[in-house]
Amino acid sequence: MPAGRRPSDARRTKLKSTESSGMDNIRISNICPIDRYYKVSNKVLDTFEEKFDEIAQSNTNTHEHADPRLLDDAYIYGRRYAVFVSQVLPKHDYFESTVPKYVNLRNMSIIQCKKVIEKMEIIADWMDMQELEAARLRKVEEQKRQDEDLQRKLEKLMPKAPVGQVREKEKSNSSSSAVSVVPEVAPPPTFEEFLENEGTSGESPVVTIQPDDDTISAITEMPHIPLPPPPTVPPASIIKPPSLDWGSVDPSASSLKPPEDAMPMIEVIAMYTRKFESLKQNRMISIHNLGTHQGRLKEPGKDSTNGCTVISALVAQNHLKPGPAIPNSQIESVIDIDAPPILRKVRVKLGLTGDALIIPSDVNDYFVDNNMLRQDQFVGVCGGNIMDEEHMGELLKLMQCGLEQKGVSDKKVAATFFFHEHVICILKTFTLKGELRYELVDSMPRNMKPGPGPASAVRVRCLDIEGLQVLLSWYACSRFSDSNCDFIDQHGWDENNCDFDPRVFQAFVWSEL
């Protein structure tokens, strides 16, 4: 074995390679509170500790006889926790926050990660013991098979002697009797002679007496001796890594599968693209470019990069003020003038640095604490799977009814809509003639009109609630990457793992009083 190699290297490499494909699909969202990701990682940590303790307590001195599957599960959970805490979680903008709450969570996770890595080294030692024992058993079984092969070859070279003729012989001072005499047979070849003959032409050593028909029949009908069963500890080459869901406490639990009649995402995207384009052609949806976008200005105090949570809340606040619908010029002022100082204040309060994205709940708290949005204006919060008609229907109902329990409210409504690392604002408004309209305001630079032109923030207007449903579905499809589509085609919606699902959305809805 080359220097530095360990007996269980191949086994652990196979586990790592299989697990890496799953870890590559793990995505975290900066608009999801980091506390929830710590909570999920702690579930994995607890499962790792349970499995490690089960192995340690099973048989202290002979871990080479521990259940290989249990060892593999423990290794997978430990590595999953260590990779998530050390590589994935630091990508969240709140990971480096200086707020004591987040400092404590970060420090605790680092301490736990070090302990897990130490225990994983112990697990690797136990795997080494198993692989060495498996190699020893394989060697014993191979030697046993070789011995049996040799024994069968020797038996073929040692035929039974034929029965001799019976003759009578008189003996002095005794009565005569018939005695069977076995003719003399040449001695069998020695072990050295057998090996020498094996290396030549393959002919058997010469014997002086040829076997009769009975002897040949006895040799050819010799029963087959079955080989012993394989060793109980599987070798590294056939060990299959466990298939486990991220955050799953029960390793036997499988991922939820999509319905058998589910439409592939490539077809879903094509369907909503056709519907969106049809509504545009029929003037049921219209697109209006704004004169700016978030992050356009880079001067200190004017940069609104990653400010979508604050921008959307400000658009909602201004929209809900008494009077007509919010004009384009006011949305542009929100992006370039109003949002940057608030972004700076909230980031300082939360101990965030640079262009960190602020999670929605912290923005809501800031606006309520500063009477920018009132608690009695709050309609509700909804969320779930953006591609689920029922989940989407909850949002549409809140937008229609507002603070009313049923029917279509005659009050303006606004929602901050969080999806795929970005926040947009959805508005329910009325024209000067009192005609109902629904709008989507996106502060990111986009070019949604045909032909060349500068990208800018956009304002998309729908004539009815059905148009809004198509618009939001089309918007969601436009944000899905190829890997997102693959994930959706392979996995059903799971509430327990929704924080890692690309379909998850959340909306906070507010109403005019």
N, C-alpha and C positions, 0 to 999 in steps of 0.2 A: 504494500500500500504506500503511495507516495507520501512524502513528508507533509504533515499538516492535514492530511485526509482523515476523516472519521468514518467508522463503519456505517453510520446512519446518514451519510451525506446524500446519497441517492434518494433515500426515502424522504428526507426533509425538502430536498430540491423539488421533488414531484409535488409535495404538498404546497410549497410556495408558488410553483408555476400555476397550479390550478386555482389557488386562492387569489393570485394577482389579477387574474381576469375578472374576478368579482369585485375586487377593491378598486379597479380602474373605473368601474361604473358608479362608484359612490360620489355623490355630489352634495355639497352643502350650500345652503342659501344664506346670504348675509341678511336677508329680510326675515329670517327665522331666528328667534332668540337663541343665543349660544347655550343658554341653560339647558335647552331641550337636547342638544347634542351631547352635552356632558351626561345628561340622564341616560341617554341611549348607550353611551360608552360604558357607563357604570353597570348596565344590565349585562353587557358582554363580559366585563370584569368579574362580576359575581358568578357567571357561568364558568368562567375559566377557573376561579378559585374552587368552586365545587368539584370540578373534574380533577383538578390537581390534588385536592385533599382525598378524593376517593381513591386515586392511584396510590398516594403515599400511605394510606391506612390499610390498603388491601393486603400487602405483604411486604414488610419493610426490607427484608433481606434478599428477595428474589424478584426484583422488578422486571427481569427478563421474561417472566411468566405472566405479566399483567396483560390485560386485554389490549391488543394492538390498536383496535378501533378507538378505545378510550384515550390512549396516548395520542393518537392522531387528532382527535377532537380537542383535547387540551392544548396541543400545539397550535392548532388552527385558531382557537379562540384567543390564546395569548398573543399570537402574532397579529391577529386582527385588531386587538386593542392597542398594541404598541404602535402599529402603523397608523391607525386612525388618530391617536393622540399626538404622535410625533410628526406626522406628515400632512394629514387631512385637516384636522382641527385648526392648526395655525393659519390656515387660509381664511378663516373667518375674521372679519375686521374687528370683532370685539375680543379676540384672543389676547391682544397686547394692551387691552384697556387698563388704565391705572386706577380704576374704581376698586376699592377694597374687595367687593363681592367677586369681581372677576379675577382679581389677583389671587384670591384664596382658591378659587376653582382651578386656575391655571397651575398654581404651585402643587396642589393636591394631585392633579392629574400627572404631573411630571414625576412626583415621588412614587405614585402607583406604577407608572410606566417602568421605572427603574426596577421595582420589585418584581414586576411581571417578567422582565427580561432575565433577571437572575433565576427565576423559577423555570423559565424556558430553557436555560442552560442545563438545569437539572433534568428536565424532560429529555433533552438531547442525550444526556448521559444514559438515561434509562433506555432510550431508543438504541444507543450503541450496544448496550448489554443484550437487547433483544436480537439485534442483527448478528452479533457474535454468536449467540446461542443458535440462531437459525443457520448460520454458516457451519457451525459444528455439527448440527443434526444432518444437514445436507451432506457433509463429508462422511459421516457415519453411514448414512443410507447408501451413498455411492459406493463405499467400500463393501458394504453388505451385498449390494447387487453384483459387484465384481467377483466377490467370493462365490456367490451362487452360480454365476456364469462359469467360473472355473471348475466348480464342483460338477456341473452338468457335463462339461467337456471331458473331465476325467472319467465320469461314469460311462460315457460312450466308448472310451478306450479300454474299459475293463469289463468285457462280456462274461456271462456265466459259462462255466465249463460244461461240456456235453456229458451226458450220462455214459459211463464206461460199460464195457461188456462184462457179464458175470461169468466167472469161471470157477471150477471146483478145484480145491487144493487139499490134499491130505496132510494132516499134521500128526506127528508121532504122539502116541499115548492119549489121543483125543478122538472124538467122533468127527466125521467129516461134515462140513456145512458149506452152503453157497454164499459167497461174499462178493459184493459189487466193488470193482476196482476202478478208481478214477484215473484215467491216464494223466501223465505228467503234463503240466502246462508251463510255458515259458513265463517267467515273472513279468509283472507289468512294468512299464518304463518308470524310471525315477522321475521326480519333479524337475530335475535339471534337464533330463532327456526330453521331457514333454515341452519345456520352454524352448529347447534347441529346435525341436521339430516344428513348433509353432512359428519359428522365424524362418523356416526353409520353404519348401514347396507346398506346405500344408498337408502332406501325407502323414497318416498316423503311423506310430511305431509298429514294426513288424512283430506279429505273434506267430507261434508255430502251429497253433491249432485254430482252424476256422470255426466260427460259431455256426451251430445248426439252426434250423428254421425256428425252433422254439425260442432260442436266445434272441434272434433278430426281432421276433414278434414282441418279446418282453421289453426290448430297448425302445422300439418305436412306439409302444403304448405307455411309456413312462408318463405318469401324471404331471401336469404343469404346476409349478410351485408359484403361487401369486406373490407379487412384491408387497412389502409392508406399506401402510398408508404414509402419505407425506408428513413432514414435521408439523407440529401444531402451530408454530410461530411462522407466519408467512414471510417469505423473503421480500426485500425492498422492491424487487421488480414487479411484484403482483399486488402490492398494497395500493388500494385506491383511496385517495383523500376524501374526507367527508364532504358531502354537499350540504352546506349550511347557509341559511339566510342571515344577512347582517342583522344583529340585534336579536336573533331568535334564541330563546332560552332552551327550547326543545330541539336538539339536533336532528330528530326524526321528522320535524315539521318541514313540509315542502312549501315552496312559493305558491301563492295563489295564481292560478292560470286564468287567462282571459276566456270569456265565453267561446264556445266552439263556433258560433255564428258571428263572432266579432269581425268587423271589416278591417283589413290591413290598413295601417296608417297611411301608406302611399295613396290608397284609394280615398281615405277620409280627407286628406289634404286636397286632393284633386276635386272632391265633391264641394268642399266649402270654398275653394277658389272659384269654381264655376258659379256658385250661388252669389258670392261677393261681386264678381264681375257683372253678373246679370242685374243685380240691384243697382250697381253704378250706372249701367247702360240705361236702365229704366228710371234713373234719377231718384231712386228710393234711398240712395246713399250718396253723399257728396263729400269731397275732400277739400280742405282749405289749409294752405301752407301759412305758417306764422313767420314773422320776421327775425326770429332768433331760435336758439335751442340751448339746452343746458350745457355748460362747459365752454360756451363760445368765447366768453371773456375770461382772460387769464390773469388780469391785474389783481394784486392783493386786495381782498375785501369784495371782489366782484365775481369770483370764480364759483360757479354753481355745479361743478363736476360731481357726479354721484349724489346729486341733491334731489333726486326724483321723489323721495318720501316727503320732504318738506315742500317741494314745488306742488305736488298733487294736493297736499293738505291746504296749502295757501289758495290754490285754485278753487277748492271746495268751499273754503271759508268765504272768499269773495263772491262766489256764485250764490251762496245762501243769504246774502244781504238783501234787504228789500229793494225792489226795483226790477228793471229789465235784466235780460241775460247778460252775463259777463262778456264784455267786448274783447276782441283779439288784442287790442293794445294793452289791456289790463293783464292778460295772460303773459304777454311779452315783458311787462314790467315786473311781474312776479318772478320770472325766470332770471332776469338780469339784475334787478335791484332789490326786491324784497327777500328773496330766498338766501343769498349769500351770508348776510349777518346772522340770520337765525341758524343756518348750518354751523357757523363757527361757534355760536353759543352752546348749541346742543352737543357738539363734538367735545368741546372743552369740559362740559358738565359730565360727560360719559367717559372721559379719559381717552378719547379716540384721537388718532393722529392722521395727518394727511387728508386724503379724499375718502375716508372710510364711509361706507354706506350705513346709514342709521336705520335700525329696524322700526317698523311701523308703530309698535306699541310705545316706544320711547317718544316718537313724534307726537302721537296722540296725547300722551301724558303732558308734554310740553304745551301743546295748544290748549288743553283743558285747564292746566294750572295757570296759564296766562290769559284765560278768558277769551281766547281766540276762537274756540269752539266750545259750546256749552253742553253740559251733560244732558240737559233736557232736549237737546237737538239730536241726540244719538238714537238712531233707529234700531240698529243691531249689527251683528257681525255674522258672516256666513263664509263657507269655504268648502274645499273638497277637491273633487276631480273635475277639472275644467271641461273634460270631454263627456261628462255624465249629464244627461238632460235633467235629471232630478236635482243634482247639485247646482247646475246653472239656473234651474228654475227658481231656486230659493233666492238667488241674487235678483233675478228679474222681478220677482214678486215684491221684494223690498223696495226696488227702484220705482215700481208702479204705485204701491200703497203708501210709502213713506211712514208717517206716524199713525196712519189709519190702519185699522185691522183688516179691512177688505175694500174692494173697489179701487178705482184710480184716484189718487189724491190730486187736488188742484194746487198743491204746494211744490216748490222746487225741491229737488233731492240731489245729493252728490255722494259719490262713493270713491274712496281710495282703493284701487284694485292692485293687489300684489301678486305678481306672477313672473317666474323665471328671472330672478335677480333685478326686477324692475317694477316700478310703480307708475300707473297711469291714473287718470281721473275720469270717472264716468258721471255725466250730468243728465239730469232730467230737467228740461227747461220749456219755456213757452215763447212763442213769437209775439210780436206786438199785437197780432190779431188773436192771440190766445190759443194758437195751434200748438199741440204737444209735439215735442221733439226730444230725441235722446242723442247724446254726444259723447265722443271719446276724445280726450285731450292727452297727447303724448309729447313730453318735453324732449325726448331723444331726437337727434337729427335723422330724418327719413326723407326719401324721395318716392312718394307714392303716386305721383302723376307720371304719365307716359312722357318720354322724351327727356333730353338733358336738362339739368337745372340743379341749383344748389340744394343740398339736404337741409331740412329745417324741422322744427317742431310742427306737429300737425293737429288739426281739429277736424274730426270726422263726424258728420251729422247723419242721423237716421230718422226716417219719418214715423216709424212705429216700433213697438217692442220686438216684433219678429225680425225686423232689420237689425236691431241691437244684438239679438241672439246670434244671427249670422256673422255680424261684425266681430263679436267677441270670440266666436269659434274660429273664424278666419285668422284673427290676431294671434290666438294661441297656436294654431298650426304654423304660422309664419315664424314662430319662435323655436319650434322643435328642431333639433339637430338630427342627423342621421342616426346617431347612437341613441338619442331619445326615442326615435321611432322604433328602433330595434327593441329597446327595453319595453315599450308599451305593447308591442306585438307579442312579447314573450311573457309578460307579467300582468296579472289582473290587479285591480285597485285594492290596496291593503291599508286600512286605516292605521294599523300599528306601525307601518313603515312609510307613512305619507310624507314625512319630512325629507325623505330621500327620493321621492317620486317626481319626475318632471312634469306631471299633470297637476300638481297641487297648486291651488290658488287660495287667496283669502281677501275678503272685502269688508271694509268698515263703512257703514252707510249712515249718513246724516241728513237731516231735513230742515227746511225752512219752517219757522214757527208761525 
